[in-house]
Each structure stands twice: as structure tokens, then as C-alpha cells.
Amino acid sequence: MSSNTLWFGGIGVLGFNLGALSAADPTLVGSYLRRALALVASGEVTVHIAEQVPIQDAPRVLAALRAATTVGKAVLIHQLP
């Protein structure tokens, strides 16, 4: 997408650097993460899980993410011995 498409279409692209924020203020990031997990655990927020796969399938899942062919979240399951 060109910058003219963004400019003339009134479209914005937003983001933030979670790594930099985590390094700068890990306590803040931790509190937000705990709050987000609490909302999911309470059912107030739902997360669409498209698939649950063994961790051995991680390369396939990562390839699908890179190809932008996924919808929802993929959960990698690690079986304990």
C-alpha cells in the first residue's frame, strides 16, 4: 500500500513496540498482561482459537502465520513426560 493511499484515504497504520515497552517498564507490561488474562479467564473477553496442535507442528503453524493464511489463534500444546 502506498503512502498516498493512506494519506488520501484517511487511513492510519498504528502499532507499538512491545519489546521496547517491556524493557522500559516491565511492571506496567506485567500488570496489563495479568489484566488481559483475567478478562479471558472470567469470560468477559473471548479469544477465537482456530486450532490446538502439538508443539512439533510449530513450523507448519509459523509458516501459515507468515503466509497470512490463518484466522484466529493457534495454540501450541506441549505434552509433559
C-alpha positions in Angstrom: 0.0 0.0 0.0 1.4 3.4 -0.9 1.7 6.3 1.4 -0.7 8.2 -1.0 -3.3 5.5 -0.5 -3.0 6.0 3.2 -2.9 9.8 3.0 -5.8 10.4 0.6 -7.9 7.6 2.0 -7.7 8.9 5.5 -6.3 5.5 6.6 -3.9 5.1 9.6 -1.4 2.5 10.4 -0.7 2.2 14.1 1.5 -0.1 16.2 3.8 -0.1 19.1 7.0 -1.9 20.1 6.1 -4.3 22.9 9.7 -5.3 23.3 10.8 -1.7 24.0 7.9 -1.1 26.3 8.7 -4.3 28.2 12.3 -3.3 28.6 11.4 0.3 29.7 8.6 -0.7 32.1 8.3 -4.4 32.8 6.0 -3.8 35.8 3.5 -1.9 33.6 3.5 -4.6 30.9 3.1 -7.3 33.6 0.1 -5.6 35.1 -1.6 -5.2 31.6 -0.8 -8.9 30.9 -2.4 -10.0 34.2 -5.5 -7.9 33.5 -5.8 -9.3 30.0 -5.5 -12.8 31.2 -8.1 -12.2 34.0 -10.6 -10.9 31.4 -10.1 -14.0 29.3 -10.3 -16.3 32.4 -13.6 -14.6 33.5 -15.1 -15.0 30.1 -15.6 -11.2 29.7 -13.2 -11.4 26.7 -13.2 -14.4 24.4 -10.3 -15.4 22.2 -11.1 -17.3 19.0 -8.8 -20.4 19.0 -8.7 -21.8 15.5 -6.6 -24.8 16.3 -4.7 -26.6 19.0 -1.7 -28.5 17.8 1.3 -30.4 19.2 4.4 -28.2 19.6 6.1 -30.4 17.0 3.7 -28.8 14.4 5.1 -25.3 15.2 7.0 -25.0 11.9 3.7 -25.5 9.9 1.8 -23.0 12.1 4.6 -20.4 11.8 4.6 -20.9 8.0 0.9 -20.3 7.9 1.3 -17.1 10.1 4.0 -15.8 7.8 1.8 -16.5 4.7 -1.1 -14.7 6.4 -3.4 -17.7 5.8 -4.6 -18.1 9.4 -7.8 -16.9 11.1 -7.9 -16.9 14.9 -5.2 -18.1 17.3 -3.2 -21.3 17.2 -2.3 -22.8 20.5 0.8 -25.0 20.7 0.4 -27.8 23.1 3.5 -29.2 25.0 2.9 -32.6 26.4 4.8 -33.1 29.7 6.5 -36.5 30.1 
